Amino acid sequence: MSRAARAVISHRALQHNLDCVRRAAPGSRVLAVIKANAYGHGIVRVARALANADAFAVASIDEAMVLREAGVKQPIVLLEGVFEMQELQLAVEHGLQLVVHSEEQLRLLESSQLPQAADIWLKIDTGMHRLGFSPDVAYAVWRRLKACDAVAETIRLMTHFANSDQRDDPTTDLQLDRFEAALTHCPGERSAANSGAVLAWPRAHMDWVRPGIMLYGASPFCDAGAAEFDLRPAMSLHSRLIAVQRYRRGEPIGYGGTWRCPEDMSVGVAAIGYGDGYPRHAPPGTPVLLNNKSVPLIGRVSMDMICLDLRTQPGAAPGDAVMLWGDGLPVEDIAASAGTIAYELLCRVTARVPMEDKFD
């Protein structure tokens, strides 16, 4: 291995987090969200680790086909649906379930002649204002789907929450009210709960829950960490020190010289940077674990390297273990320091970082 940067994916943590979903929503089936390469963890690896999920959700048909070609047989839902006849035919051929969220998709179904009917989820926009039909037309759309020969008998129904990461925000309850009112005359299995609602809104659990970030061991909330919900990080990001340098008081460290040594001190250089997915805007003081002890980041993050303050670890040497996030250093903490969210950091780990599987 030419570089020390690597990500380790814990199958046991993934399975444990799925168990947490089932304990939180015991009456619901689980539609595990593994879009965006399973939030950066590897879509096929995660599908196999979460084989006990009732179904998987992805964004597009391309993601679904990766799973089918890998031999994944579970039901797969395309959250963005399909957009042309060829995609519709391919989806039906491979038993994919389609979210219908627009008039164009509805007309595509109505104009199609398929060898078998498609399994459909009707999406209602209750306040996210991104995708979905207005509650005012929900029943009319449902009736058109019921009358369409290309649509299977069972039509499932879904919505998506905008503010469920804020437990004191009333928006989620308002969206639930709209969802229930819109579907008064529309029978069918229902799904509304993302990770935040799985943990904080039992009313939203319904027939299917759709956990995403909590499966990967990160909290969906702004005001609470993963440990509060017994979630375990599925990814740990590692590297090693490749150099230890000694600098005098006042000497600048890194690009722009924005950080200067407050005293004579040792500085460690670790082989990880924004080219690997570590956040470029992580400021000085962002914690890093060196030999399982916290040290602060100093200077600017480079493409391939970061610098660390070694004043609390005078014996540190090249080859020593560095962890950027994982068990003992929540990715949420790094995200907060860098002014972003855990979702982005996990998804941004780049292809040059090799991934290793951990099964115990």
HELIX and SHEET records of a PDB file:
HELIX    1   1 HIS A   11  ALA A   24  1                                  14    
HELIX    2   2 LYS A   35  GLY A   40  1                                   6    
HELIX    3   3 ILE A   43  ALA A   49  1                                   7    
HELIX    4   4 ILE A   61  GLU A   69  1                                   9    
HELIX    5   5 MET A   85  GLU A   93  1                                   9    
HELIX    6   6 GLU A  103  GLU A  110  1                                   8    
HELIX    7   7 PRO A  135  VAL A  137  5                                   3    
HELIX    8   8 ALA A  138  ALA A  147  1                                  10    
HELIX    9   9 THR A  171  ALA A  182  1                                  12    
HELIX   10  10 SER A  195  ALA A  200  1                                   6    
HELIX   11  11 PRO A  202  ALA A  204  5                                   3    
HELIX   12  12 ILE A  213  TYR A  216  5                                   4    
HELIX   13  13 ALA A  226  PHE A  229  5                                   4    
HELIX   14  14 TYR A  255  GLY A  257  5                                   3    
HELIX   15  15 VAL A  331  ALA A  338  1                                   8    
HELIX   16  16 ALA A  342  CYS A  347  1                                   6    
SHEET    1   A 8 MET A 355  LYS A 358  0                                        
SHEET    2   A 8 ARG A   6  SER A  10  1                                        
SHEET    3   A 8 MET A 235  TYR A 247 -1                                        
SHEET    4   A 8 MET A 265  ALA A 270 -1                                        
SHEET    5   A 8 ILE A 306  ASP A 309 -1                                        
SHEET    6   A 8 LYS A 293  ILE A 298 -1                                        
SHEET    7   A 8 PRO A 287  LEU A 290 -1                                        
SHEET    8   A 8 ALA A 321  TRP A 325 -1                                        
SHEET    1   B 9 ARG A  29  VAL A  33  0                                        
SHEET    2   B 9 ALA A  55  VAL A  58  1                                        
SHEET    3   B 9 ILE A  76  LEU A  78  1                                        
SHEET    4   B 9 LEU A  96  VAL A 100  1                                        
SHEET    5   B 9 ALA A 118  LYS A 123  1                                        
SHEET    6   B 9 VAL A 151  MET A 158  1                                        
SHEET    7   B 9 ARG A 190  ALA A 193  1                                        
SHEET    8   B 9 TRP A 208  VAL A 209  1                                        
SHEET    9   B 9 ARG A  29  VAL A  33  1                                        
SHEET    1   C 2 PRO A 252  ILE A 253  0                                        
SHEET    2   C 2 TRP A 259  ARG A 260 -1                                        
END                                                                             
